[in-house]
Amino acid sequence: MSTIELNHLTFTYPERSFSLDVEDEHFADPMVAIVGQNGAGKSTLFKLLTGLLTPQTGVIKIDGEDFNDLKPVEKLLKVGITFQNPDDQLFNPTVQQEVEWSVAQVMDDHDTITRRALEALKRVGLDDKTAENPYDLSLSERKLLSVATVLAVDPAIYLFDEPMMSLDWESRRKLTAIFHQLADSGHQVVTITHDMDWVAAEFESVYVMEHGKFGFAGSPRDLFSDHELVQRVGLLPPRIMAVAESLGDSRTYLSVNDYWQKNRDI
Amino acid sequence: MVEDKRIVIENLTTRYPGTEQPQLRQINAEVHTGQVVGIIGNSHSGKSTLCRVLAGVIPKIVSAEIEGDWHMLGRRVSDGWRAYNAMTGVVLQNPAGQLSGLADTVADEIAFDLINQGMAEGLIQKRVVEVATQMGLIEQLNLRPESLSGGQIQRLAIATAIAANPAVLIMDDPTSEMDPLGRRQFFQWLAQVKETNVFIVTSEIDDLCEVGDVVWVLNEGQMVAQGRPGEVFNHLAADWQIPAPTIQQLAQKMDWHLADGRYPVNDAELKEARYVHN
Protein backbone atom coordinates (compact mmCIF):
# COMPACT_ATOMS: atom_id res chain seq x y z
CA MET A 1 0.00 0.00 0.00
CA SER A 2 1.17 3.53 -0.78
CA THR A 3 1.73 5.84 2.14
CA ILE A 4 1.63 9.61 2.59
CA GLU A 5 4.14 11.39 4.81
CA LEU A 6 3.96 15.07 5.66
CA ASN A 7 7.14 16.69 6.98
CA HIS A 8 7.22 20.22 8.41
CA LEU A 9 4.55 21.34 5.99
CA THR A 10 3.45 24.97 6.03
CA PHE A 11 1.15 26.93 3.78
CA THR A 12 -0.33 30.43 4.10
CA TYR A 13 -2.77 32.07 1.71
CA PRO A 14 -1.97 35.64 0.70
CA GLU A 15 -4.19 38.16 2.51
CA ARG A 16 -5.84 35.56 4.72
CA SER A 17 -5.13 34.86 8.35
CA PHE A 18 -5.38 31.05 7.95
CA SER A 19 -2.19 29.02 7.90
CA LEU A 20 -1.58 25.31 7.69
CA ASP A 21 1.22 23.98 9.84
CA VAL A 22 1.85 20.24 10.01
CA GLU A 23 4.91 19.06 11.91
CA ASP A 24 5.16 15.34 11.06
CA GLU A 25 2.23 13.18 10.05
CA HIS A 26 1.99 9.82 8.43
CA PHE A 27 -1.19 8.25 7.02
CA ALA A 28 -0.51 4.55 7.42
CA ASP A 29 -3.96 2.90 7.33
CA PRO A 30 -5.83 1.85 4.20
CA MET A 31 -8.89 3.94 5.14
CA VAL A 32 -8.30 7.32 6.76
CA ALA A 33 -10.94 9.92 7.70
CA ILE A 34 -10.04 13.58 8.19
CA VAL A 35 -12.57 15.56 10.22
CA GLY A 36 -12.85 19.05 11.66
CA GLN A 37 -14.96 22.16 11.44
CA ASN A 38 -15.34 24.29 8.32
CA GLY A 39 -12.15 26.34 7.94
CA ALA A 40 -9.91 23.89 9.87
CA GLY A 41 -7.66 23.33 6.84
CA LYS A 42 -8.92 20.03 5.46
CA SER A 43 -9.49 21.18 1.89
CA THR A 44 -6.21 23.13 1.88
CA LEU A 45 -4.43 19.93 2.84
CA PHE A 46 -6.07 18.12 -0.09
CA LYS A 47 -5.04 20.86 -2.49
CA LEU A 48 -1.45 20.42 -1.29
CA LEU A 49 -1.70 16.63 -1.66
CA THR A 50 -2.80 16.92 -5.29
CA GLY A 51 -0.33 19.65 -6.26
CA LEU A 52 -3.06 22.28 -6.77
CA LEU A 53 -1.21 24.29 -4.12
CA THR A 54 2.51 24.16 -3.35
CA PRO A 55 3.68 24.24 0.26
CA GLN A 56 5.83 27.21 1.29
CA THR A 57 8.04 24.93 3.33
CA GLY A 58 8.24 21.23 3.98
CA VAL A 59 7.77 18.09 1.93
CA ILE A 60 4.95 15.72 0.99
CA LYS A 61 6.37 12.26 0.45
CA ILE A 62 4.44 9.50 -1.25
CA ASP A 63 6.11 6.11 -0.94
CA GLY A 64 9.23 7.97 0.16
CA GLU A 65 9.41 10.23 -2.92
CA ASP A 66 8.92 14.00 -2.88
CA PHE A 67 5.50 14.50 -4.51
CA ASN A 68 6.47 17.81 -6.08
CA ASP A 69 9.40 16.14 -7.93
CA LEU A 70 7.05 13.80 -9.81
CA LYS A 71 6.02 14.38 -13.44
CA PRO A 72 2.36 15.36 -14.00
CA VAL A 73 1.36 11.86 -15.21
CA GLU A 74 3.16 10.25 -12.27
CA LYS A 75 1.25 12.54 -9.92
CA LEU A 76 -2.08 11.50 -11.47
CA LEU A 77 -1.18 7.83 -11.03
CA LYS A 78 -0.19 8.37 -7.41
CA VAL A 79 -3.07 10.55 -6.23
CA GLY A 80 -6.61 11.04 -7.57
CA ILE A 81 -9.19 13.37 -6.07
CA THR A 82 -12.98 13.59 -6.05
CA PHE A 83 -14.11 17.09 -5.20
CA GLN A 84 -16.93 18.07 -2.87
CA ASN A 85 -19.00 19.51 -5.70
CA PRO A 86 -19.00 17.20 -8.76
CA ASP A 87 -19.87 20.16 -10.99
CA ASP A 88 -16.32 21.46 -10.35
CA GLN A 89 -14.90 18.58 -12.37
CA LEU A 90 -17.49 17.56 -15.00
CA PHE A 91 -17.40 19.26 -18.40
CA ASN A 92 -17.68 16.66 -21.18
CA PRO A 93 -20.82 16.17 -23.32
CA THR A 94 -21.48 12.55 -22.30
CA VAL A 95 -20.98 10.40 -19.23
CA GLN A 96 -18.65 8.01 -21.06
CA GLN A 97 -16.55 10.82 -22.58
CA GLU A 98 -16.23 12.36 -19.13
CA VAL A 99 -14.55 9.23 -17.78
CA GLU A 100 -12.52 8.60 -20.95
CA TRP A 101 -11.14 12.14 -20.75
CA SER A 102 -9.67 11.39 -17.31
CA VAL A 103 -8.06 8.14 -18.42
CA ALA A 104 -6.66 9.83 -21.54
CA GLN A 105 -4.55 12.05 -19.25
CA VAL A 106 -2.49 9.02 -18.22
CA MET A 107 -2.46 6.73 -21.30
CA ASP A 108 -2.90 6.75 -25.10
CA ASP A 109 -4.37 3.39 -26.08
CA HIS A 110 -7.99 4.02 -27.16
CA ASP A 111 -9.28 0.52 -26.53
CA THR A 112 -7.86 0.47 -23.01
CA ILE A 113 -9.22 3.95 -22.30
CA THR A 114 -12.73 2.87 -23.36
CA ARG A 115 -12.53 -0.43 -21.50
CA ARG A 116 -11.40 1.26 -18.29
CA ALA A 117 -14.09 3.92 -18.59
CA LEU A 118 -16.85 1.35 -19.03
CA GLU A 119 -15.54 -0.79 -16.16
CA ALA A 120 -15.49 2.21 -13.84
CA LEU A 121 -19.02 3.25 -14.87
CA LYS A 122 -20.25 -0.28 -14.21
CA ARG A 123 -18.66 -0.20 -10.79
CA VAL A 124 -20.59 2.91 -9.74
CA GLY A 125 -23.78 1.69 -11.46
CA LEU A 126 -23.87 4.23 -14.29
CA ASP A 127 -23.21 1.79 -17.14
CA ASP A 128 -26.75 2.30 -18.47
CA LYS A 129 -26.23 6.08 -18.74
CA THR A 130 -23.05 6.23 -20.84
CA ALA A 131 -24.61 8.39 -23.60
CA GLU A 132 -26.34 10.86 -21.28
CA ASN A 133 -25.18 14.39 -20.62
CA PRO A 134 -23.67 14.54 -17.11
CA TYR A 135 -25.96 17.45 -16.26
CA ASP A 136 -29.06 15.33 -16.95
CA LEU A 137 -28.02 13.07 -14.06
CA SER A 138 -29.18 13.60 -10.49
CA LEU A 139 -26.71 15.17 -8.05
CA SER A 140 -26.06 11.74 -6.49
CA GLU A 141 -25.31 10.30 -9.91
CA ARG A 142 -23.03 13.22 -10.82
CA LYS A 143 -21.07 12.52 -7.62
CA LEU A 144 -20.78 8.85 -8.56
CA LEU A 145 -19.66 9.89 -12.06
CA SER A 146 -16.89 12.03 -10.56
CA VAL A 147 -15.83 8.96 -8.54
CA ALA A 148 -15.80 6.87 -11.74
CA THR A 149 -13.41 9.35 -13.39
CA VAL A 150 -10.89 8.57 -10.64
CA LEU A 151 -11.60 4.82 -10.47
CA ALA A 152 -10.85 4.57 -14.21
CA VAL A 153 -7.41 6.14 -13.73
CA ASP A 154 -6.83 3.84 -10.72
CA PRO A 155 -4.32 5.89 -8.73
CA ALA A 156 -2.53 4.39 -5.71
CA ILE A 157 -4.14 6.90 -3.35
CA TYR A 158 -7.75 8.12 -3.54
CA LEU A 159 -8.70 11.44 -1.94
CA PHE A 160 -12.39 12.19 -1.41
CA ASP A 161 -13.66 15.58 -0.24
CA GLU A 162 -17.07 15.06 1.42
CA PRO A 163 -18.03 12.03 -0.68
CA MET A 164 -21.28 11.37 1.24
CA MET A 165 -22.58 14.91 0.87
CA SER A 166 -25.83 15.04 -1.15
CA LEU A 167 -25.76 11.30 -1.84
CA ASP A 168 -28.96 9.30 -1.57
CA TRP A 169 -28.91 6.16 0.57
CA GLU A 170 -28.48 3.72 -2.27
CA SER A 171 -25.42 5.64 -3.50
CA ARG A 172 -24.00 5.84 0.03
CA ARG A 173 -24.08 2.07 0.35
CA LYS A 174 -22.52 1.70 -3.09
CA LEU A 175 -19.72 4.14 -2.35
CA THR A 176 -18.98 2.66 1.07
CA ALA A 177 -18.60 -0.76 -0.58
CA ILE A 178 -16.22 0.76 -3.16
CA PHE A 179 -14.13 2.30 -0.35
CA HIS A 180 -13.69 -1.11 1.26
CA GLN A 181 -12.90 -2.77 -2.07
CA LEU A 182 -10.21 -0.16 -2.74
CA ALA A 183 -8.71 -0.58 0.72
CA ASP A 184 -8.78 -4.38 0.38
CA SER A 185 -7.01 -4.23 -2.99
CA GLY A 186 -3.99 -2.33 -1.68
CA HIS A 187 -5.08 1.27 -2.30
CA GLN A 188 -5.18 4.00 0.27
CA VAL A 189 -8.42 5.97 0.70
CA VAL A 190 -8.23 9.32 2.50
CA THR A 191 -11.50 11.17 2.93
CA ILE A 192 -12.65 14.46 4.38
CA THR A 193 -16.08 14.11 5.95
CA HIS A 194 -18.60 15.69 8.32
CA ASP A 195 -20.50 12.40 8.66
CA MET A 196 -19.54 11.11 12.11
CA ASP A 197 -21.89 8.09 11.97
CA TRP A 198 -20.06 6.96 8.86
CA VAL A 199 -16.61 7.59 10.41
CA ALA A 200 -17.56 5.66 13.54
CA ALA A 201 -19.02 2.69 11.65
CA GLU A 202 -16.56 2.31 8.78
CA PHE A 203 -13.11 3.73 9.64
CA GLU A 204 -10.29 2.57 11.88
CA SER A 205 -8.17 5.66 11.57
CA VAL A 206 -9.34 9.25 12.06
CA TYR A 207 -7.40 12.53 12.08
CA VAL A 208 -8.84 15.75 13.48
CA MET A 209 -7.77 19.10 12.02
CA GLU A 210 -8.08 22.26 14.07
CA HIS A 211 -6.82 25.72 13.04
CA GLY A 212 -4.53 24.30 10.34
CA LYS A 213 -2.94 21.64 12.54
CA PHE A 214 -3.62 18.03 13.40
CA GLY A 215 -5.14 17.90 16.88
CA PHE A 216 -5.77 14.17 17.12
CA ALA A 217 -4.85 10.94 15.35
CA GLY A 218 -6.23 7.60 16.43
CA SER A 219 -9.25 5.33 16.34
CA PRO A 220 -12.85 6.60 16.24
CA ARG A 221 -13.41 4.96 19.63
CA ASP A 222 -10.56 6.95 21.19
CA LEU A 223 -11.78 10.15 19.52
CA PHE A 224 -15.40 9.85 20.58
CA SER A 225 -14.42 8.77 24.12
CA ASP A 226 -12.71 12.14 24.57
CA HIS A 227 -15.83 14.27 25.09
CA GLU A 228 -13.81 17.40 25.83
CA LEU A 229 -11.85 17.14 22.58
CA VAL A 230 -14.97 16.41 20.51
CA GLN A 231 -16.63 19.50 21.91
CA ARG A 232 -13.55 21.72 21.55
CA VAL A 233 -13.06 20.95 17.88
CA GLY A 234 -16.75 21.45 17.08
CA LEU A 235 -17.63 17.85 16.26
CA LEU A 236 -20.64 15.81 17.33
CA PRO A 237 -20.36 12.18 18.44
CA PRO A 238 -22.14 9.51 16.36
CA ARG A 239 -25.94 9.56 16.64
CA ILE A 240 -26.05 6.31 18.65
CA MET A 241 -24.11 8.05 21.45
CA ALA A 242 -26.71 10.82 21.68
CA VAL A 243 -29.43 8.17 21.82
CA ALA A 244 -27.61 6.27 24.60
CA GLU A 245 -26.99 9.56 26.42
CA SER A 246 -30.72 10.28 26.44
CA LEU A 247 -31.16 6.92 28.20
CA GLY A 248 -28.61 7.99 30.82
CA ASP A 249 -25.68 6.01 29.36
CA SER A 250 -22.64 8.13 28.50
CA ARG A 251 -20.35 5.34 27.31
CA THR A 252 -18.81 5.33 23.84
CA TYR A 253 -20.70 3.50 21.10
CA LEU A 254 -19.78 3.49 17.43
CA SER A 255 -22.92 1.93 15.93
CA VAL A 256 -26.27 0.35 16.79
CA ASN A 257 -24.57 -3.02 16.57
CA ASP A 258 -21.88 -1.92 19.00
CA TYR A 259 -24.59 -0.85 21.48
CA TRP A 260 -26.44 -4.13 21.05
CA GLN A 261 -23.31 -6.21 21.64
CA LYS A 262 -22.55 -4.39 24.88
CA ASN A 263 -26.12 -4.25 26.20
CA ARG A 264 -27.94 -7.27 24.80
CA ASP A 265 -28.33 -8.88 28.22
CA ILE A 266 -30.07 -5.96 29.92
CA MET B 1 -65.57 33.39 3.36
CA VAL B 2 -63.89 30.69 5.44
CA GLU B 3 -60.12 30.88 5.17
CA ASP B 4 -58.65 27.79 3.50
CA LYS B 5 -55.80 26.59 5.70
CA ARG B 6 -54.99 23.50 3.69
CA ILE B 7 -52.36 22.63 1.14
CA VAL B 8 -53.89 20.21 -1.32
CA ILE B 9 -52.37 18.23 -4.19
CA GLU B 10 -54.80 16.35 -6.44
CA ASN B 11 -53.85 13.74 -9.03
CA LEU B 12 -50.72 15.68 -9.90
CA THR B 13 -48.63 14.36 -12.80
CA THR B 14 -45.77 16.37 -14.31
CA ARG B 15 -43.48 15.75 -17.25
CA TYR B 16 -40.55 17.94 -18.37
CA PRO B 17 -40.43 18.70 -22.11
CA GLY B 18 -38.48 16.07 -24.03
CA THR B 19 -38.68 13.39 -21.35
CA GLU B 20 -40.61 10.16 -21.81
CA GLN B 21 -41.42 9.33 -18.21
CA PRO B 22 -43.30 11.69 -15.90
CA GLN B 23 -41.29 12.92 -12.90
CA LEU B 24 -44.38 12.90 -10.66
CA ARG B 25 -47.26 10.45 -11.10
CA GLN B 26 -50.74 10.89 -9.68
CA ILE B 27 -49.70 12.56 -6.43
CA ASN B 28 -52.47 13.11 -3.88
CA ALA B 29 -51.89 14.73 -0.50
CA GLU B 30 -53.37 17.19 1.96
CA VAL B 31 -51.71 18.95 4.89
CA HIS B 32 -52.90 21.52 7.39
CA THR B 33 -51.48 24.76 8.73
CA GLY B 34 -48.34 24.62 10.79
CA GLN B 35 -47.23 21.13 9.82
CA VAL B 36 -43.64 20.20 9.02
CA VAL B 37 -43.67 17.79 6.08
CA GLY B 38 -40.51 15.77 5.39
CA ILE B 39 -40.08 14.57 1.81
CA ILE B 40 -37.76 11.59 1.41
CA GLY B 41 -36.71 9.23 -1.38
CA ASN B 42 -33.78 8.19 -3.54
CA SER B 43 -32.55 9.74 -6.82
CA HIS B 44 -35.21 10.32 -9.47
CA SER B 45 -37.98 9.86 -6.93
CA GLY B 46 -39.39 13.30 -7.81
CA LYS B 47 -38.49 15.16 -4.58
CA SER B 48 -36.92 18.19 -6.25
CA THR B 49 -39.68 18.34 -8.88
CA LEU B 50 -42.31 18.36 -6.13
CA CYS B 51 -40.47 21.24 -4.41
CA ARG B 52 -40.46 23.18 -7.70
CA VAL B 53 -44.21 22.59 -8.09
CA LEU B 54 -45.02 23.71 -4.54
CA ALA B 55 -42.80 26.78 -5.01
CA GLY B 56 -44.56 27.55 -8.30
CA VAL B 57 -41.18 27.43 -10.10
CA ILE B 58 -43.05 24.86 -12.21
CA PRO B 59 -44.82 26.18 -14.29
CA LYS B 60 -43.81 29.82 -13.76
CA ILE B 61 -40.07 29.52 -14.50
CA VAL B 62 -39.45 25.90 -15.55
CA SER B 63 -41.93 24.60 -18.08
CA ALA B 64 -43.53 21.17 -17.72
CA GLU B 65 -46.70 19.41 -18.79
CA ILE B 66 -49.00 19.32 -15.80
CA GLU B 67 -52.08 17.22 -15.16
CA GLY B 68 -54.06 17.50 -11.95
CA ASP B 69 -54.09 20.43 -9.56
CA TRP B 70 -52.61 21.90 -6.40
CA HIS B 71 -53.45 24.85 -4.24
CA MET B 72 -51.96 26.30 -1.08
CA LEU B 73 -53.96 28.21 1.51
CA GLY B 74 -56.65 28.72 -1.12
CA ARG B 75 -54.29 30.05 -3.81
CA ARG B 76 -53.14 28.68 -7.16
CA VAL B 77 -50.25 29.97 -9.32
CA SER B 78 -52.87 30.74 -12.01
CA ASP B 79 -54.66 33.11 -9.59
CA GLY B 80 -51.67 35.47 -9.70
CA TRP B 81 -47.94 34.92 -9.37
CA ARG B 82 -47.23 37.87 -7.08
CA ALA B 83 -49.56 36.70 -4.37
CA TYR B 84 -48.48 33.06 -4.70
CA ASN B 85 -44.79 33.98 -4.68
CA ALA B 86 -45.19 36.28 -1.67
CA MET B 87 -46.70 33.38 0.23
CA THR B 88 -43.66 31.11 -0.19
CA GLY B 89 -40.04 31.08 0.96
CA VAL B 90 -37.88 28.74 -1.08
CA VAL B 91 -34.43 27.17 -0.62
CA LEU B 92 -33.42 25.15 -3.66
CA GLN B 93 -30.77 22.44 -3.97
CA ASN B 94 -28.03 24.80 -5.16
CA PRO B 95 -28.29 27.64 -2.63
CA ALA B 96 -25.45 29.70 -4.15
CA GLY B 97 -27.46 29.87 -7.38
CA GLN B 98 -30.41 31.57 -5.75
CA LEU B 99 -28.57 34.48 -4.11
CA SER B 100 -29.25 37.77 -5.87
CA GLY B 101 -25.63 38.37 -6.84
CA LEU B 102 -26.38 42.06 -6.33
CA ALA B 103 -25.71 42.38 -2.61
CA ASP B 104 -22.35 43.55 -1.27
CA THR B 105 -22.95 42.11 2.15
CA VAL B 106 -24.79 39.27 3.85
CA ALA B 107 -27.05 41.88 5.52
CA ASP B 108 -28.00 43.39 2.13
CA GLU B 109 -28.77 39.93 0.74
CA ILE B 110 -31.14 39.16 3.62
CA ALA B 111 -32.76 42.61 3.24
CA PHE B 112 -33.24 42.24 -0.54
CA ASP B 113 -36.85 40.96 -0.51
CA LEU B 114 -37.82 43.26 2.35
CA ILE B 115 -36.63 46.33 0.41
CA ASN B 116 -38.59 45.12 -2.64
CA GLN B 117 -41.67 44.86 -0.48
CA GLY B 118 -41.26 48.48 0.62
CA MET B 119 -40.68 47.75 4.31
CA ALA B 120 -39.50 50.71 6.41
CA GLU B 121 -35.71 51.00 6.87
CA GLY B 122 -35.76 50.63 10.65
CA LEU B 123 -37.95 47.54 10.47
CA ILE B 124 -35.71 45.99 7.82
CA GLN B 125 -32.62 46.34 10.03
CA LYS B 126 -34.44 44.79 12.96
CA ARG B 127 -35.69 41.87 10.88
CA VAL B 128 -32.24 41.27 9.30
CA VAL B 129 -30.64 40.99 12.74
CA GLU B 130 -33.47 38.71 13.89
CA VAL B 131 -33.12 36.17 11.08
CA ALA B 132 -29.30 36.39 11.05
CA THR B 133 -29.38 35.48 14.74
CA GLN B 134 -31.71 32.55 14.08
CA MET B 135 -29.41 31.25 11.33
CA GLY B 136 -26.14 31.86 13.20
CA LEU B 137 -24.93 34.52 10.73
CA ILE B 138 -24.72 37.52 13.03
CA GLU B 139 -20.91 37.67 12.82
CA GLN B 140 -21.04 37.39 9.03
CA LEU B 141 -23.49 40.29 8.38
CA ASN B 142 -20.82 42.58 6.91
CA LEU B 143 -19.02 39.93 4.86
CA ARG B 144 -19.47 39.46 1.12
CA PRO B 145 -21.89 36.57 0.39
CA GLU B 146 -19.40 34.87 -1.94
CA SER B 147 -16.79 34.68 0.84
CA LEU B 148 -18.99 32.34 2.90
CA SER B 149 -18.47 28.56 3.19
CA GLY B 150 -20.99 26.17 1.60
CA GLY B 151 -22.78 25.60 4.91
CA GLN B 152 -22.95 29.35 5.60
CA ILE B 153 -24.37 29.99 2.11
CA GLN B 154 -27.10 27.45 2.86
CA ARG B 155 -27.88 29.30 6.10
CA LEU B 156 -27.93 32.60 4.18
CA ALA B 157 -30.35 31.12 1.61
CA ILE B 158 -32.63 30.05 4.49
CA ALA B 159 -32.33 33.49 6.12
CA THR B 160 -33.39 35.21 2.88
CA ALA B 161 -36.25 32.73 2.45
CA ILE B 162 -37.67 33.35 5.93
CA ALA B 163 -36.98 37.11 6.15
CA ALA B 164 -40.41 38.13 4.86
CA ASN B 165 -42.22 35.64 7.12
CA PRO B 166 -43.65 33.43 4.36
CA ALA B 167 -46.67 31.27 5.18
CA VAL B 168 -45.10 28.32 3.38
CA LEU B 169 -41.41 27.40 3.51
CA ILE B 170 -40.05 24.94 0.92
CA MET B 171 -36.49 23.66 1.36
CA ASP B 172 -34.68 21.12 -0.85
CA ASP B 173 -31.89 19.44 1.15
CA PRO B 174 -31.02 22.66 3.03
CA THR B 175 -28.35 21.15 5.34
CA SER B 176 -26.30 19.14 2.81
CA GLU B 177 -23.22 21.36 3.15
CA MET B 178 -23.49 22.19 6.85
CA ASP B 179 -21.06 20.78 9.40
CA PRO B 180 -22.53 18.68 12.24
CA LEU B 181 -23.05 21.61 14.63
CA GLY B 182 -24.62 23.74 11.88
CA ARG B 183 -26.99 20.92 11.02
CA ARG B 184 -27.99 20.47 14.66
CA GLN B 185 -28.63 24.20 15.08
CA PHE B 186 -30.78 24.22 11.95
CA PHE B 187 -33.02 21.40 13.16
CA GLN B 188 -33.25 22.98 16.63
CA TRP B 189 -34.47 26.14 14.91
CA LEU B 190 -36.94 24.16 12.77
CA ALA B 191 -38.33 22.45 15.88
CA GLN B 192 -39.51 25.77 17.26
CA VAL B 193 -41.00 27.13 14.00
CA LYS B 194 -44.75 27.50 14.50
CA GLU B 195 -47.63 28.44 12.23
CA THR B 196 -45.55 28.07 9.08
CA ASN B 197 -46.13 25.22 6.67
CA VAL B 198 -42.74 23.65 6.08
CA PHE B 199 -41.81 21.25 3.29
CA ILE B 200 -38.29 19.89 3.64
CA VAL B 201 -36.47 17.40 1.45
CA THR B 202 -33.80 15.79 3.59
CA SER B 203 -31.78 12.63 4.10
CA GLU B 204 -31.37 13.46 7.81
CA ILE B 205 -34.10 11.07 8.89
CA ASP B 206 -33.09 11.03 12.58
CA ASP B 207 -33.62 14.80 12.76
CA LEU B 208 -36.76 14.55 10.66
CA CYS B 209 -38.33 12.10 13.13
CA GLU B 210 -37.77 14.65 15.92
CA VAL B 211 -39.29 17.66 14.13
CA GLY B 212 -41.57 16.30 11.38
CA ASP B 213 -45.35 16.02 11.68
CA VAL B 214 -45.75 14.16 8.40
CA VAL B 215 -43.41 12.20 6.13
CA TRP B 216 -44.00 11.74 2.41
CA VAL B 217 -42.06 8.95 0.72
CA LEU B 218 -41.53 9.31 -3.01
CA ASN B 219 -40.34 6.45 -5.19
CA GLU B 220 -39.99 6.79 -8.97
CA GLY B 221 -42.41 9.71 -9.00
CA GLN B 222 -45.10 8.09 -6.91
CA MET B 223 -46.15 8.88 -3.37
CA VAL B 224 -45.70 5.42 -1.87
CA ALA B 225 -46.32 6.37 1.76
CA GLN B 226 -47.50 9.34 3.79
CA GLY B 227 -48.24 9.66 7.48
CA ARG B 228 -46.70 10.37 10.85
CA PRO B 229 -42.97 9.49 11.02
CA GLY B 230 -43.67 6.58 13.39
CA GLU B 231 -46.18 5.06 10.99
CA VAL B 232 -44.13 5.56 7.85
CA PHE B 233 -40.80 4.31 9.18
CA ASN B 234 -42.39 1.24 10.78
CA HIS B 235 -43.71 0.23 7.37
CA LEU B 236 -40.75 0.82 5.03
CA ALA B 237 -40.71 -1.38 1.93
CA ALA B 238 -37.31 -2.86 1.06
CA ASP B 239 -37.38 -1.60 -2.53
CA TRP B 240 -37.60 2.05 -1.43
CA GLN B 241 -34.01 1.62 -0.14
CA ILE B 242 -34.60 3.98 2.79
CA PRO B 243 -32.93 3.16 6.11
CA ALA B 244 -34.79 3.21 9.42
CA PRO B 245 -33.88 6.00 11.87
CA THR B 246 -31.14 5.16 14.40
CA ILE B 247 -33.61 4.94 17.30
CA GLN B 248 -35.81 2.49 15.42
CA GLN B 249 -32.78 0.38 14.40
CA LEU B 250 -31.70 0.26 18.04
CA ALA B 251 -35.19 -0.57 19.30
CA GLN B 252 -35.52 -3.39 16.76
CA LYS B 253 -32.20 -4.87 17.87
CA MET B 254 -33.07 -4.51 21.56
CA ASP B 255 -36.74 -5.46 21.11
CA TRP B 256 -38.04 -2.27 22.72
CA HIS B 257 -41.50 -1.50 21.40
CA LEU B 258 -44.43 0.78 22.08
CA ALA B 259 -47.83 -0.27 23.42
CA ASP B 260 -49.22 -0.59 19.89
CA GLY B 261 -46.36 -2.86 18.85
CA ARG B 262 -44.56 -0.22 16.76
CA TYR B 263 -40.90 0.57 17.30
CA PRO B 264 -40.07 4.09 18.51
CA VAL B 265 -38.58 6.51 15.95
CA ASN B 266 -37.80 9.57 18.07
CA ASP B 267 -36.50 10.42 21.52
CA ALA B 268 -39.89 10.79 23.24
CA GLU B 269 -41.10 7.47 21.85
CA LEU B 270 -37.80 5.79 22.79
CA LYS B 271 -38.19 6.83 26.42
CA GLU B 272 -41.80 5.65 26.39
CA ALA B 273 -40.79 2.29 24.93
CA ARG B 274 -37.84 1.88 27.26
CA TYR B 275 -39.37 2.92 30.57
CA VAL B 276 -43.11 2.32 30.20
CA HIS B 277 -43.53 -0.79 28.14
CA ASN B 278 -40.32 -2.79 28.57
Interface residues (C-beta under 8 A of the other chain):
Chain A: Q37 N38 G39 Q84 N85 S138 L139 S140 E141 M165 S166 L167 D168 W169 E170 S171 H194 M196 D197 G234 L235 L236 R239 I240 V243 S246 L247 V256 N257 Y259 W260 N263 R264
Chain B: G41 N42 S43 H44 Q93 S149 G150 G151 Q152 D173 S176 E177 M178 D179 P180 L181 G182 R184 S203 D206 Q241 I242 P243 T246 I247 Q249 L250 K253 M254 D267 L270 K271 R274
